[in-house]
């Protein structure tokens, strides 16, 4: 074999050989959520770690750092080939290539490489969806009511609230995803909330329902510790949906830039659906980049926000 061919082959093998004992012929596992594939930086070859950490956005899940595959490809100038049938991704660039396998949560955490890294597998059950309550709540075949973790869709069934903007669309989208389907429910720390509802991340085949609702603009993120496994992932998907003006963000007109400083009387976060008085103790938790101001309670409510139960701002 010519010397140049041997060198080229060596470069390909170096790039293909991940850490943690993954065989060179096995595809690198990626987490599929909301139509985006996220690769754990730790499974990349050592030579790629620095560029991934310096040049791509990162999120943390279960103590692992992830970056979107397309961001990684962009950082390396790689072409991307996606097979929807096999859920495989092939990155190819001048120094080599990388073969990836996109897996939904339950299959991703069971992957031997990932299991060795985190030492545990989230608990899951397989059941059937009995009926839809609204965009973020369903009833299982056994009668248990299940609330999706980490998402909040506009209200349609609240006894003290009118049907909110985009609520019917969110319910219809959820219905299309899970109605009469066999689903996998992945649990976090808490199994039930104070109302007795099960709390879970729901999958139909390869579709991560919680993530899909956010990615397509049918839901906002809603985080209640300690159930925060995918909080950063959901925040990433919400930012992308908002920037693309998908779903309930399509006609968004309210924002800090539209409200004069003298009229900024109520504040919310782009990562929640709650508005506060400026002196509220929870305001300190709002990142400045995510802050959104309102001149009136009606403006906040029109944008899908509700009053904080801590500082109790006016609701009209």
N, C-alpha and C positions, 0 to 999 in steps of 0.2 A: 504494500500500500504506500503511495507517495507520502512524503513527510507532511505536506500541506493538508492532505486528507486526514492524517492521523491527528494533527493539531486541531482541526475543525471538529472532528469527532470527540476529542477530549473536552473541548469547550461545551459541546452539547451535553455530554454526560455530567459535567460539573454543574450545569444549570439545572439538569433534570434531577439531580440527587438531593432530596430534601434532608433535613435533620431529623432527629428522633427516630432513626431506624426505618423510615418509610422506604420500601423497595423502589428502585429507580423506575420500574415498569408500572408502578401503581400511580394513578392520578392523585394529585394533591387535593385534599378535601376542602371545599369552600361552603360557607353558609349561605343558603338562598333565602332571601326575605324581601318581599315587596318588589319583586322583579329585579333585584340587585344582588349580585354575588359578592360576598365579603370573604377575603382570604386571611387566615391567621398569619401574622407576620412571622411567628415562630416556626412555621413549617416551611418557610422559604429557605433556599440555600443561604448560607452565611453571607456570601458576597452580595446578596440583594437586601439584607436587613437595613443597612445604612441608608440607601436610597429610599426604601419604603418608608422609613421613619422620618426622613427629612423632607420628602417631596410629595407625600400623599396624605389625605385626611385620614385620621385614625379614630376608631371607637373601641371601647372596652366592653367585653362580655365575658362573664365568669373568670375574670382575671387575665384573659388573653387580649392582646391587641389585634385588631382587624383593620384592613383597609379595603376599599372597593376594588374589585379586579380591574375595572376600566381605568381607575386612577393609577393603578400599578402599571397597566399597559401603557398609559400615556407617559408616565415617568421614564419608561424604558424605550419609548418609541416603537412599541410592539403592535403588530396587527392582531386582531381578535377574531377568532372563528367560533361561533356558538352553534351547538347542535341541540335544537329543542327536543328532539326525539330521545337522545341519550343524556341530556342535561350535562354535556361536557363542553369545556371551553379549551381552546388551544391558543396560546400566545406564541407568537413567532417574531423574533427580531434578529439583528445581524450577528449576535453572539450566541444564539441558541434558541431554545423553545421551552415551553412549560405546558404540561397537560393537566387540566383541572377537572374536578367533578363537583358540580353544584348539588348540594344536599339540603333538604328541609331540616329544621331543628332536630326532631327525634332521630333521624338517620345520621345527622352530622355528629351529635353527641355520642352516638354508639360507634362511630368510626374508631377502629383500634388506635390510630395515632392520636386522635383527640382525647379519647378515653385515658390513654396513658399520661397525657399532659395535665388533665384536670382531676383525674382520679375518681370521677363520679359521673353518673348519668341521671339527668332529671327524670323524675317519675312521670309516667304517662298512663293514660287509659284509652282504650278504643271503644267508642260507643256510637250512637246514632242521634242526629238532631231530630227532636220531635216537632218543635215549632219555633217560629221567630217571634220574639217580643218586640225588639226594635233593632237599631243598627249595631248595638254592642252587647245585646243580651239575647240568649236563646234558652229554650227548655229542652233538656235531654229526653231521650226515650223513656227513662225511668222516672220522669217527673221532676228531677232536679233542675233548678234554674241556674244558669251559668253566665257570669259576667266576664267579658273579655278583659284581661289585664292590660293596663297601659294605654287604653284608647277611650275616647269619649266622643260619641256621635251626637248630633243635635237631637233634642227631645221630641218624641212623638206621643208618648204614653204617660207622661208625668201628670198626676192628678191635680197639681196646682199650677201647671204651666201650659201655655198654648203650644201648639205644634211649632217648632222652631224652624228657621230657614235651613233648608237642605236636609231636614229630618226624614222626610218621606223618601228622598232619593237614597239616603244612607241605609234605611231599612230595606228598600228594594234591592240595593246592591248586596247587602248581607244575605238577604233571602236567596239571591242568585248564586251565592257562594256555598251556602251550607244547607239549605232546605232539603230535608229528606236524604241527606248524605251521611255516609259513614265518616266520622271525624276522629281525629286523634287529639286528645287534650293533654297538654304539657303543663305541669304544675310548677309554681315557684315556691316561695317560703310559706305563704299562707294558703291554706286550702279553701277557706271560706271567709266571707266578710261578715260584718256585724249584722247583716240582714239574713244570714244563713245561705247566701248564694255561693256556689262554687266559683272559684277564681281560676282562670286558665288561659293559656295560649292555645289557639285552635288551628288545626291543620286539616285541609281536605286534599289528600294526595300530596303534591309538592307545594301547594299554596298555603302560605302562612297568613291566615285570615286577618289577624290583628294588624300585621304589617301591611297587608294589601289595602285595608281600609284607610290607613294613614297615607300610604304611597299614592293612592288614587284621589286623595283629597276628600274622603267621606268622613274622616274623623280627625280630631286633635289628639295630641298626646296628653295623658293624664297619669301622673306618677304618684303612687302611694307606697312609700317604703313599708316593709322590707322587700316588696315584690318589684324589683328593679332590674331583673336579668337583662332585658332588652331595652332599657330606658334610653341609652345613648344611640342605639340603632334606630329606635322610633323617632328620636329627635332629628337624626340625620335624614330620615325619609320625609319627615314633616317639612324640614327646610327645603328639600328638593321639590316637594309638592307645592309649597308656597311660592317658590321662585318660578315654577312652571305655571302657576295659577290654575292648578287642577281643582275640580270639584268646588267645595265651599270657598276656596280661595280665589275663584275665577273673577268675581266681581268685588274683590276686597278693595275698599277705598279708605278705610280708616287706618291711621297710622301716625306715628310721632311727627312725621314731616308735615302732615296736614293740620296739626293742632298747634296754634301759636303758644309760646311759652306762658303767656298770661292766662291762657284758658286750660292749661293742663291740670285738671283737678282730680283725675282718677287714673290709676296706672295698672296695667296688666302685663303679663308675659306672653310672648308669642308661643311659648311651650306649654301654656295652660289655658283654661277657659274661665279664669277668675279675675275680677278687677278689685282694686284696693284703694283706700285713702292713702295719700302719700306718707303719712306717719305710721302706717301699719307695720307691725314687726316682720311680716313676711316679705315686705318690699326689699329688705336687705338681701334676700335670696335670689332676686331677679337680676340676671346678667344685663348690663347696660345695652348690649347689642340686641337683646331680646325684648327690651322694654317697649311698650306701646301705650300711648297716652290718649285719654278721652276727655272731651270737654263736658259731657253730660252722661248720666247713667243710661239714658236712652241710646246714646251713641255706642256705649259699651255693649249693651244688650243686643243692639242691632248687629254687632260684629260677632255675636255668639258667646259673650262673656256673662257670668253671673256674679252677684255680690259676694265678697269674702265673708265667711261666717265669723271671722275673728274681729275685724274692724267694723263690720256692718255698715258699709256705705249705702247711701240712698239707692233704691232700685227704680226710681221714677223721677 
